[in-house]
Each structure stands twice: as structure tokens, then as C-alpha cells.
Amino acid sequence: MPGGRLTQQERQQIASGLADGLAYAEIARRLDRPTSTVTREVMRNGGPTAYRPELAQRASEQRAHRRRRGARQVPAAPDAYGRDPEAVRAYEETLTTVFIASGTPRMMARVMACLTLSDSGSLTASELAERLQVSPASVSKAVAFLESQDLVRRYREEGDRRERYGFDEDIWYQSMVASARSTAQVAAASREGVAVMGPGTPAATRLENAARFLDFVANTMLNAVEEARDVLFAKPGRNEPEENEGKG
């Protein structure tokens, strides 16, 4: 039933839907499940090209066994902000799935999600390993990859010998700028092909139209991210005086 665990039959239906090239939303509609459930199921089990229902079922049973074993332990208490630890864990898994769907490798996506949800904004390698229940080597490899993509920063706090890894709010700005520049490069390459294919030919016309479209998109993105950059650093209630100005 919707909301319960996926059955083996439903996993077979997901595999059939993927084989038929159906979108996650359509597969979910046929199963009467949320799209997020299908997306998470596929991405945690190899992705759309490697999904195998039998392996997914076995992995689900193993996770259920671990949960039953963990249920015998004392439930975690709400944190300092009163948040439900189970709800936070579930959301972290959802966020990880979204990062994976955007092209981030799974371990790197888990580190990104963990850092994103850390109120301190940074964690040490040992803290990441403990929270994610993985080896320090896995954390080191993931952080090295994310650093190479300018997605995390490494630093030491004064008086602390341990390195910390932080999720910089500015990465969204840098990511959008990089995406816009990449789009502009494709536009330039498309325009270069016009002369090669011969102006006025069907192929050249197609390339010229693509170049104009991609140039427009790239410039629009760059303008938008410059205008919106300050939003990344806004504090709660920052705009309240302006919104209330003149009222009374």
C-alpha cells in the first residue's frame, strides 16, 4: 500500500518501467506511490541502467534487519533544536538521492548532504566517518573529489590541530557560474560548426539556432546568479524591517 515498504512485485514493475523508458513520475503513478519513493529506490540500487529488482529486494531486507536490530536500542532523543532524529535521517537520505540524481557519485553525495545539514557548517573526517558509518578512507576519497569540484573547503580552526571540512554556501553560486560557462562553450562550439557545415545548410541552421539559444541561456544564468548571490548569505528576519516599512 502507498507509504509502506516496496514489495518484490513492485520492484519488478519498476524494473519493467525503466526498461520501457518510462519516467520516474509515470512509474510512480502506476504503482500509486510518491515519485520520490521510486527515485530513491532506483538511485540507491545502482541507478536506472543498473537497477536489478532481486538485488534491490535483498538490500531492502538487509536494511530492515539492521533497523530491527537497532530498534532494540534506546531511541535517539530530539536534538538541541527539538528535531526528530528519524525525520532528519530520512530527509538526509532524500537530499542524498537528489544529489545523486544530479550526477554526484553516491559517497560524495552522502558527504554533501551530511555537511549541508550540519548546523556547525563543518565536520572533521572522523565526525563524517562516524555519522555516515563508513571508513576514514572513504571520507578522504569523497572529500578529495568534492574539493576538486570546489564543493567543500578544508581549514583548521584556531587552536585545533584537526582539519575540518565545510560546505561553503557560495558553492551554489560557483556551480551555477560553471554551468553557465559550460553552456557558453557549447554555444561557441555550435557556432564554429556553422562555417564547417556551410552557412544556409540544414545542419548549419540547426547549429546556429542552438548557438543563439544556448548563448541566451548562458547570459541569463550569469545575470541571474549575480543578482541573486546575496540570497545565499541572508539571515532569518533580515528583510523584515523593509517589508514592514510604512505599515502601522
LONUKE-728177 format. One record per residue (C-alpha): z, x, y. Coordinates in steps of 0.001 Angstrom, whole numbers, plus 500000, padded with zeros to 6 digits. Example, Ala and Ser with C-alpha at 12.3 -4.5 7.8 and 13.67 -1.06 7.14 Angstrom:
# residues 2
507800512300495500
507140513670498940
# end
This chain:
# residues 248
500000500000500000
499466501180503611
502262503508504607
503134504550501044
502015507655499197
498344508015498355
497572507212494741
495311509195492457
492737506396492676
492798506571496485
492289510309496329
489259509744494108
487931507305496725
488478509888499446
486511512450497423
483696509932496903
483644509121500609
483432512795501535
480605513290499038
478754510388500684
479208511957504106
481494509228505440
483671509878508490
487435510000508038
487773506751510002
485417504917507642
487160506268504534
490495505220506023
489160501743506811
488037501265503203
491461502365501977
493295500299504613
495038503478505713
495505505169509115
492765507690509895
495456510338510424
496585509885506807
493118510631505458
492575513523507891
495897515126506970
495248514619503243
491845516305503375
492813519191505660
495954520106503719
493914520202500492
491019522503501268
489040520591503883
486029518276503455
483919520752501467
486644521924499068
488697518748498584
489473518048494904
491397514836494126
493033516223490970
494374519289492768
495463517161495725
497367514834493392
499103517750491708
500056519263495079
501433515896496200
503586515633493074
504927519144493659
505808518295497266
507540515107496131
509548517130493618
510632519554496334
511603516650498599
513691515050495845
515398518356495260
516016518757498992
517295515181499289
520381516198497331
521286518491500214
523099517319503345
520559515741505743
519950517718508899
521767516424511971
519916515493515172
519306518476517445
520727519047520921
518261516541522348
519101513873519770
515758514153517989
515346513116514359
514578516322512378
512436514416509869
510353512867512647
509911516290514251
508817517822510927
506322515013510357
504903515438513845
504658519211513383
502570518603510270
500339516199512198
499885518743515014
499088521451512467
496426519193510943
494849518641514361
494703522399514987
493122522930511552
490547520217512231
489607522060515454
488767525175513429
492044527122513361
492947528648509947
495903526901508294
498566529618508632
497603530275512232
497693526530512922
501205526311511485
502396529127513750
500759527489516784
502411524148516020
505794525786515465
505635527683518760
504377524618520617
507386522572519514
509932525301520208
511973524360523288
512612528052523998
508873528654524118
509135531726521901
510381532827518482
510873536115516640
508915536952513494
511991536303511337
512584532923513022
508972531926512406
509179533039508769
512392531059508267
511101527897509927
507768527961508107
509254529195504800
506656531953504478
506751535720504164
507035538003507222
503648539452506240
502044536012506566
503583535591510014
502421539050511076
498849538348509990
498807534950511709
500240536319514956
497740539199514978
494891536697514698
496300534441517425
496848537435519706
493231538473519236
492247534986520429
494690535150523389
496573532184521953
500026533778521818
501734536560523744
504094539241522447
507037540514524502
510674541663524432
513465540123526433
515728542484528352
518403543940526087
516757542588522910
515046545034520548
513250542283518668
509730541258519576
509216537601520436
506049535580520213
505388532964522832
502986530093523213
501614530500526732
500819527199528462
497864528950530121
496083529278526769
494610525810527187
493035526950530446
491762530171528864
490474528256525846
488511525802527997
487067528614530123
485974530455526971
484404527270525621
482538526688528890
481247530268528927
480123529954525323
478264526750526211
476631528513529159
475477531301526844
473803528779524552
472138527249527622
470834530646528700
469521531387525215
467796527985525120
466120528631528475
464983532058527286
463170530372524417
461029528287526760
458780531231527603
458585532289523968
457585528854522702
455211528214525602
456040526004528617
454997522407528104
455016522555524296
457280520123522416
459617522914521301
459844524400524809
460515520999526328
463297520441523818
464821523817524698
464555523211528446
466225519816528154
469018521339526061
469479524136528607
469785521696531514
472259519552529583
474396522490528474
474380524041531964
475644520772533404
478383520506530764
479491524133531226
479669523856535022
481511520542534815
484058522035532407
484670525073534607
485159522934537706
487468520550535843
489706523251534368
490077524962537737
491106521680539360
493495520753536540
495083524149535864
498274523359537789
498916520389535483
499804522850532715
502830524040534679
504005520729536136
507685519920535686
509079516449534888
509518514409538035
507588516909540118
505369514272541732
507973511563542136
508630512111545875
504899511891546612
504489508749544521
507432507090546243
506442508218549716
506120505347552134
507933502902549870
511055501109550898
# end
